[in-house]
Amino acid sequence: MEKLPFERPVIKKLKAGMPGKFGMKTGVAPVTHIDQVAVSDLIAEHGSPLFVISENTLRRTFREAKRAFETRYPKVRFAWSYKTNYLNAVCNVFHQEGSWAEVVSGFEYEKALALGVEGQHIIFNGPDKSYDDLIRAIENRSLIHIDHFDEMYMLHEISVKTGSKPRVAIRVNMDTGVYPMWDRFGFNYENGEAWDAINRIMTSGKLELTGLHTHIGTYMLSADAYRIAASKLAELAEGLVRRYGKTIDYIDIGGGFASKNTLKGAYYAGTDTAPDFDDYAEAISSAIVNSQISPDNMPLLILETGRALVDDAGYLLGTVIANKRLSDGRRATILDTGVNLLFTSFWYEHQINPAQPVSDHTEETTIYGPLCMNIDVIREASVMPLLKKGDNVVISRIGAYNMTQWMQFITTRPRVVMIDAENKIHVIREKEKLETINSLERVPEHLKKFKL
Amino acid sequence: MRLKKNIAVSETGFVFDPNSGDSYSLNDIGLEIVELLKQGRSDSSVLTALNSRYDIDRASLEKYYHDFVSMLKYYRLTEERPDAGADSGHNPGIQPQ
């Protein structure tokens, strides 16, 4: 007689009272395929854990964002935020779609150059630009966004020494009605520091002020904050025309658009609360179009959004290592992927789905990673189906920051694959090996031998 | 270990404990185990019955069974048999198949 499929036995206490905020449904739908590729095939071929990126989703999301802005504003350019995900294949998808590069370190700058991005299409942000970084960026005619006065004076010094005129913008921080206000980067608008920086640039004659830049925060759930930011930059731009007869080339509104992930502690799901590209585009475009800037001199609008473009395209596949009970009877499940690979689990309630069909029975479960560290918690409490050891899971919306902020802690980092438009699978980053790590280390001669 | 006599179990897997007023739901295999325990079957007898019906190895089955029984105990739905001894169900270990 053929045996029946096994599901682990479970008893669940019923709680009377009001239904949950999302109704009574507690089932968790399985995610068996990414695009048209079976998750089980991906894991069988490439192992677990495994990062998967959907090229289709990358391009679709980008085109959605581009459409939202280009239908509202005459001149728009996206610059791919390298820090969000600088895997070469991912960067090149965005470059193929027409994005410039937005980098925040010498390392990222070199990466963009190595990929073939022309220097004039690289925006160099961030507080840490070395003397040599700046020399190279000036030679390449890159757009240098000045973060602080020390950087401005270093640029003056280089300009005098080399006789060059660096193309610069200033980063402006401001009150957009959002807490916390990001005032650690750039020059403040409200206290006059931004004008001070502009005046020093304009009077020195050493630097070519090409644009104005701001980046008001991250995971911004208010599109209106961008309207305020764009208005303030537009005011500065108009002030430059009045005071110096100077027309800037561009306004760079930065990034920070929210993805559809749910923040920890949020009452509603991110899918219900995050503004969409049209909301952001409407706020930003209308603020500039309705400003005092002459319609003949509308600046190029640059966008550095990263998270909202790449989050949805990334998946992390994992496997159940074990189930256990905590001291209070709660269910705990240990996965083979932890905070070492999923840095964003510190601030998101990531959606975790089984990769195989499951019944409607669920248990509130704490999801742990495999690290010997108490902080290795992927979800404090998640309604999960009855997963068994060896079952696979799919963690969605993880394309942003995880593949740049991942940690090589107690184990190596796994493969990253990309599924292309024809559903072909490409390895875009190999799994690290012990030799990958050891190749960077040197053991002094006197430490090479030991006897136990 | 056995299920308390006054625990009501419906054929759909709904459990009511008149001692506490709490109610619970069981999935199909959970219901099958509870019914076998209500019949007074021992752990090894329940395990053998399940093992013959379901596609799972004995070691994994024991692991999930004891986890389930620990939750029955945690919810105070069980009581010790008066004659608890050799087959009391406490950590019997993995049985050879």
Interface residues (C-beta under 8 A of the other chain):
Chain A: K3 L4 P5 F6 E7 R8 P9 V10 I11 K12 K13 L14 N323 R325 G329 S359 H361 L386 K388 K389
Chain B: V15 D22 S23 Y24 S25 L26 N27 D28 I29 G30 E32 I33 V34 R53 Y54 D55 I56 S60 L61 Y64 Y65 D67 F68 S70 M71 L72 Y74 Y75 L77
